[in-house]
Amino acid sequence: MSDALAGLRLSKAERIVVVGLSYVFCAPLLWTNGKRLLRYFSGVASEARDQLRDEDQAARRRVR
């Protein structure tokens, strides 16, 4: 466990409860921000695929 809890003189079970509660508090924030970040990266990847496809089509038209 974290050394930050060492000064509180908690038992092992109490430390587990404290860490569990901190995860319960932080999990929704991490989930929301994580989803937002994944949506952003998905959009960037989609844009890059579209741009590459358009460049390939333009190159094929020039060759013909």
C-alpha positions in Angstrom: 0.0 0.0 0.0 1.0 3.6 -0.2 3.4 5.2 2.2 1.1 8.2 2.5 -1.2 6.1 4.7 1.7 5.0 7.0 1.2 8.0 9.4 -2.4 7.2 10.0 -1.7 4.0 11.9 -4.4 2.1 10.2 -4.7 -1.7 10.2 -4.4 -3.6 7.0 -8.2 -4.0 6.7 -8.7 -0.2 7.3 -6.1 0.6 4.6 -7.9 -1.7 2.2 -11.2 0.1 2.9 -9.5 3.6 2.5 -8.0 2.6 -0.8 -11.2 1.0 -2.0 -13.2 4.1 -1.2 -10.7 6.3 -3.0 -11.1 4.1 -6.1 -14.9 4.3 -5.8 -14.7 8.1 -5.7 -12.1 8.3 -8.5 -13.5 5.6 -10.8 -16.4 7.7 -12.3 -14.1 10.6 -13.0 -11.5 8.3 -14.7 -14.3 6.5 -16.6 -15.8 9.8 -18.0 -12.4 11.3 -18.9 -11.2 8.1 -20.3 -14.2 7.7 -22.6 -13.8 11.3 -23.7 -10.1 10.7 -24.5 -11.0 7.5 -26.4 -13.6 9.3 -28.4 -11.1 12.0 -29.4 -8.5 9.5 -30.5 -11.1 7.6 -32.4 -12.1 10.8 -34.2 -8.5 11.6 -35.0 -7.9 8.0 -36.4 -11.0 8.2 -38.5 -9.9 11.6 -39.9 -6.5 10.2 -40.7 -8.0 7.1 -42.5 -10.3 9.4 -44.5 -7.4 11.6 -45.5 -5.2 8.7 -46.5 -8.1 7.2 -48.6 -8.6 10.5 -50.3 -4.9 10.9 -51.1 -4.8 7.3 -52.5 -7.8 8.0 -54.7 -6.3 11.2 -56.0 -3.0 9.4 -56.8 -4.9 6.7 -58.7 -6.8 9.4 -60.7 -3.4 11.0 -61.7 -2.0 7.6 -62.8 -4.9 6.9 -65.1 
